[in-house]
Amino acid sequence: MDKIPILRMGTFLLVTIQVDLYDRLALNLESDLINMVHKTGARGVLIDISAVSIVDSFMGRILGNIACMTRVLDAETVVVGMQPAVAITLIELGLSLNGVYTALDVERGISLLQTKLGPNDELADDDADDTE
């Protein structure tokens, strides 16, 4: 069974979707990502969809679900790299992706997460390690 890798970058998780998501793969990603946020205590999730050319209503719902679930687990989600055709399709489908932040690329997504989480959040893990 295919799996989409989830990489840890400090207090953030990065998911790069480089294949067309079929329903089962999208549901597995949702579950794996939420479990990884819980397991690692990640404060931010970046979902890179720059290689995705088509997003249907199901995928739009999955992205919205991920954002809602991560927020419940005290993390923010940013979708990066959305192609113009994907944005047009989402609007035409009536999907506003409430609660999902967007950025043009991963670098801007990281910057957005750092702004949302505040400057001291990234240092919290390092300070905790120093005191033990």
C-alpha positions in Angstrom: 0.0 0.0 0.0 1.3 3.5 -0.9 2.1 5.9 1.9 3.0 9.6 1.7 6.0 10.4 3.7 5.7 12.8 6.6 8.9 14.6 7.5 9.6 16.3 10.8 11.3 19.8 10.7 11.8 21.0 14.3 8.3 21.7 15.6 6.7 21.4 12.1 5.7 18.5 9.9 6.1 18.6 6.1 4.0 16.5 3.7 4.8 16.7 0.0 2.1 15.2 -2.1 3.7 14.1 -5.4 1.0 11.7 -6.6 -2.7 12.0 -7.5 -4.5 11.1 -4.3 -7.1 8.4 -4.6 -9.7 8.1 -1.8 -7.9 5.4 0.3 -4.5 7.2 0.1 -6.1 10.5 1.1 -7.8 8.9 4.1 -4.6 7.2 5.1 -2.7 10.5 4.9 -5.3 12.1 7.1 -5.0 9.4 9.7 -1.2 9.2 9.6 -0.8 12.9 9.8 -3.1 13.4 12.7 -1.3 10.5 14.6 2.1 12.1 13.8 1.0 15.5 15.1 -0.2 13.8 18.4 3.0 11.6 18.6 5.5 14.4 18.0 3.6 17.3 19.5 4.2 19.2 16.3 2.9 22.8 16.3 2.6 23.3 12.6 1.8 21.2 9.5 2.9 22.1 5.9 1.1 20.3 3.1 2.9 20.9 -0.2 0.5 20.3 -3.1 2.7 21.9 -5.8 2.8 18.7 -7.8 -1.0 18.2 -7.6 -2.8 19.3 -10.8 -6.3 18.2 -9.8 -8.2 18.5 -6.5 -11.7 17.2 -6.3 -14.3 17.9 -3.6 -13.2 14.8 -1.5 -9.6 16.0 -1.5 -10.8 19.5 -0.5 -12.7 18.0 2.4 -9.7 16.0 3.5 -7.5 19.2 3.6 -10.2 20.9 5.6 -10.5 18.0 8.0 -6.8 17.9 8.5 -6.8 21.6 9.4 -9.7 21.2 11.9 -8.1 18.1 13.5 -4.7 19.6 13.8 -6.1 22.7 15.4 -7.8 20.6 18.0 -4.4 19.1 18.7 -2.9 22.6 19.1 -1.3 22.9 15.7 -1.8 25.0 12.6 -2.0 23.8 9.0 -0.7 25.6 5.9 -1.2 24.3 2.4 1.5 25.5 0.1 2.2 25.4 -3.7 -1.4 25.5 -4.9 -1.6 25.7 -8.7 -3.9 28.4 -10.1 -6.1 25.7 -11.8 -6.5 24.0 -8.4 -7.6 27.2 -6.8 -10.1 27.9 -9.5 -11.5 24.4 -9.2 -11.9 24.6 -5.5 -13.8 27.9 -5.8 -16.0 26.5 -8.6 -16.8 23.5 -6.4 -17.8 25.9 -3.6 -15.0 24.7 -1.2 -13.6 27.6 0.7 -11.3 25.5 2.9 -12.2 27.3 6.1 -9.4 27.1 8.7 -6.8 26.3 6.1 -4.0 28.8 5.7 -2.3 29.0 2.3 1.1 30.2 1.1 2.8 30.2 -2.3 5.7 28.0 -1.3 7.3 26.1 1.6 9.5 29.0 2.6 6.5 31.4 2.9 4.5 28.6 4.6 7.2 28.2 7.3 7.3 32.0 7.8 3.5 32.1 8.1 3.6 29.3 10.7 6.3 31.0 12.7 4.2 34.2 12.7 1.1 32.3 13.8 2.9 30.4 16.6 5.0 33.2 17.8 8.8 33.6 18.1 9.3 31.7 21.3 7.5 28.5 20.2 10.5 27.1 18.3 12.8 27.6 21.2 10.5 25.8 23.7 11.7 22.4 22.6 15.4 23.4 22.8 15.0 24.9 26.2 13.2 21.8 27.5 16.1 19.7 26.3 18.7 21.9 28.1 17.0 21.6 31.5 17.0 17.8 31.7 
